[in-house]
Amino acid sequence: MKPFAKVLVVAAFACVMFVPMVSLAQEEVPTEKEVKQAENEPPVIPHRVQESDTAKECLACHKTGKKGAPVTPHPERKACTQCHVPTAGFTINKKVKGVKTK
């Protein structure tokens, strides 16, 4: 192998090893204040939900842990979406009287 080719191989190897480390170092690390604030926040909803006055849809799974859903520590509260919000990409489908939703 020619000396120039060896240099190219070593340089390519160094780039492959170094670039992932740089991208990992640039990840945003939450501050201590942000971590403490997040500990007091209610969990987000990772799926589509229907806005409801009775929370029947939520409690169908979250009262008993059906299908691996986390069990709610407060089943007496009926306005789930007052505190819990859907994660990005999901919305709350509002029920409108006289209009059926799928």
C-alpha positions as YAML, in Angstrom:
chain: A
units: angstrom
residues:
- id: 1
  name: MET
  ca: [0.00, 0.00, 0.00]
- id: 2
  name: LYS
  ca: [1.32, 3.43, -0.92]
- id: 3
  name: PRO
  ca: [2.10, 5.89, 1.91]
- id: 4
  name: PHE
  ca: [-0.58, 8.33, 0.70]
- id: 5
  name: ALA
  ca: [-3.21, 5.57, 0.73]
- id: 6
  name: LYS
  ca: [-2.21, 4.64, 4.29]
- id: 7
  name: VAL
  ca: [-2.68, 8.26, 5.36]
- id: 8
  name: LEU
  ca: [-6.14, 8.31, 3.78]
- id: 9
  name: VAL
  ca: [-7.14, 5.07, 5.51]
- id: 10
  name: VAL
  ca: [-5.96, 6.37, 8.89]
- id: 11
  name: ALA
  ca: [-7.73, 9.70, 8.33]
- id: 12
  name: ALA
  ca: [-10.98, 7.98, 7.36]
- id: 13
  name: PHE
  ca: [-10.78, 5.74, 10.43]
- id: 14
  name: ALA
  ca: [-10.16, 8.75, 12.67]
- id: 15
  name: CYS
  ca: [-13.20, 10.54, 11.20]
- id: 16
  name: VAL
  ca: [-15.42, 7.50, 11.73]
- id: 17
  name: MET
  ca: [-14.33, 7.25, 15.35]
- id: 18
  name: PHE
  ca: [-14.30, 10.99, 16.15]
- id: 19
  name: VAL
  ca: [-17.56, 12.23, 14.55]
- id: 20
  name: PRO
  ca: [-19.93, 10.15, 16.76]
- id: 21
  name: MET
  ca: [-18.12, 11.37, 19.88]
- id: 22
  name: VAL
  ca: [-18.55, 15.00, 18.83]
- id: 23
  name: SER
  ca: [-22.29, 14.51, 18.20]
- id: 24
  name: LEU
  ca: [-22.71, 12.85, 21.61]
- id: 25
  name: ALA
  ca: [-20.87, 15.71, 23.28]
- id: 26
  name: GLN
  ca: [-23.25, 18.22, 21.70]
- id: 27
  name: GLU
  ca: [-26.39, 16.64, 23.19]
- id: 28
  name: GLU
  ca: [-28.19, 19.10, 25.40]
- id: 29
  name: VAL
  ca: [-27.90, 18.12, 29.05]
- id: 30
  name: PRO
  ca: [-30.71, 19.44, 31.26]
- id: 31
  name: THR
  ca: [-29.72, 21.73, 34.08]
- id: 32
  name: GLU
  ca: [-30.33, 20.78, 37.70]
- id: 33
  name: LYS
  ca: [-33.19, 23.30, 37.81]
- id: 34
  name: GLU
  ca: [-34.83, 21.71, 34.73]
- id: 35
  name: VAL
  ca: [-34.50, 18.22, 36.22]
- id: 36
  name: LYS
  ca: [-36.13, 19.31, 39.50]
- id: 37
  name: GLN
  ca: [-38.91, 21.08, 37.61]
- id: 38
  name: ALA
  ca: [-39.60, 17.99, 35.45]
- id: 39
  name: GLU
  ca: [-39.90, 15.82, 38.57]
- id: 40
  name: ASN
  ca: [-42.96, 17.83, 39.58]
- id: 41
  name: GLU
  ca: [-44.61, 17.77, 36.14]
- id: 42
  name: PRO
  ca: [-47.38, 15.30, 35.28]
- id: 43
  name: PRO
  ca: [-46.49, 12.65, 32.68]
- id: 44
  name: VAL
  ca: [-47.34, 13.38, 29.06]
- id: 45
  name: ILE
  ca: [-49.82, 11.28, 27.06]
- id: 46
  name: PRO
  ca: [-48.01, 9.21, 24.38]
- id: 47
  name: HIS
  ca: [-51.15, 8.44, 22.32]
- id: 48
  name: ARG
  ca: [-54.28, 10.01, 20.82]
- id: 49
  name: VAL
  ca: [-56.98, 10.95, 23.32]
- id: 50
  name: GLN
  ca: [-60.58, 12.14, 23.35]
- id: 51
  name: GLU
  ca: [-61.35, 15.10, 25.57]
- id: 52
  name: SER
  ca: [-63.89, 13.91, 28.11]
- id: 53
  name: ASP
  ca: [-65.71, 15.18, 31.17]
- id: 54
  name: THR
  ca: [-65.76, 11.75, 32.79]
- id: 55
  name: ALA
  ca: [-62.34, 10.25, 31.96]
- id: 56
  name: LYS
  ca: [-63.99, 6.90, 31.13]
- id: 57
  name: GLU
  ca: [-61.68, 6.40, 28.15]
- id: 58
  name: CYS
  ca: [-58.56, 7.05, 30.24]
- id: 59
  name: LEU
  ca: [-59.65, 4.97, 33.23]
- id: 60
  name: ALA
  ca: [-60.54, 2.01, 30.99]
- id: 61
  name: CYS
  ca: [-56.80, 1.28, 30.91]
- id: 62
  name: HIS
  ca: [-55.23, 3.47, 33.59]
- id: 63
  name: LYS
  ca: [-57.42, 2.38, 36.51]
- id: 64
  name: THR
  ca: [-56.11, -1.21, 36.42]
- id: 65
  name: GLY
  ca: [-52.99, -1.02, 34.25]
- id: 66
  name: LYS
  ca: [-54.61, -2.76, 31.26]
- id: 67
  name: LYS
  ca: [-52.20, -3.42, 28.36]
- id: 68
  name: GLY
  ca: [-49.26, -2.16, 30.43]
- id: 69
  name: ALA
  ca: [-50.66, 1.34, 30.97]
- id: 70
  name: PRO
  ca: [-49.38, 3.02, 34.13]
- id: 71
  name: VAL
  ca: [-51.97, 2.93, 36.93]
- id: 72
  name: THR
  ca: [-53.24, 6.36, 37.91]
- id: 73
  name: PRO
  ca: [-52.56, 7.39, 41.49]
- id: 74
  name: HIS
  ca: [-55.70, 9.54, 41.47]
- id: 75
  name: PRO
  ca: [-58.66, 7.84, 39.70]
- id: 76
  name: GLU
  ca: [-61.09, 10.22, 41.42]
- id: 77
  name: ARG
  ca: [-59.90, 13.10, 39.22]
- id: 78
  name: LYS
  ca: [-61.90, 13.25, 36.01]
- id: 79
  name: ALA
  ca: [-60.27, 16.03, 33.95]
- id: 80
  name: CYS
  ca: [-57.15, 14.18, 32.80]
- id: 81
  name: THR
  ca: [-56.21, 16.59, 30.02]
- id: 82
  name: GLN
  ca: [-56.26, 19.52, 32.42]
- id: 83
  name: CYS
  ca: [-52.77, 18.47, 33.57]
- id: 84
  name: HIS
  ca: [-51.62, 15.73, 31.19]
- id: 85
  name: VAL
  ca: [-50.91, 16.83, 27.62]
- id: 86
  name: PRO
  ca: [-50.23, 14.72, 24.52]
- id: 87
  name: THR
  ca: [-46.65, 14.42, 23.31]
- id: 88
  name: ALA
  ca: [-45.67, 16.04, 20.03]
- id: 89
  name: GLY
  ca: [-47.55, 14.63, 17.07]
- id: 90
  name: PHE
  ca: [-50.73, 13.78, 18.95]
- id: 91
  name: THR
  ca: [-53.75, 16.00, 19.52]
- id: 92
  name: ILE
  ca: [-56.78, 16.05, 21.74]
- id: 93
  name: ASN
  ca: [-59.89, 15.30, 19.71]
- id: 94
  name: LYS
  ca: [-62.70, 17.38, 21.15]
- id: 95
  name: LYS
  ca: [-66.14, 15.82, 21.27]
- id: 96
  name: VAL
  ca: [-68.86, 17.92, 19.69]
- id: 97
  name: LYS
  ca: [-72.51, 17.17, 20.45]
- id: 98
  name: GLY
  ca: [-74.26, 15.60, 17.48]
- id: 99
  name: VAL
  ca: [-71.00, 14.78, 15.65]
- id: 100
  name: LYS
  ca: [-69.64, 11.24, 15.76]
- id: 101
  name: THR
  ca: [-65.86, 10.77, 15.91]
- id: 102
  name: LYS
  ca: [-64.05, 7.72, 14.62]
...
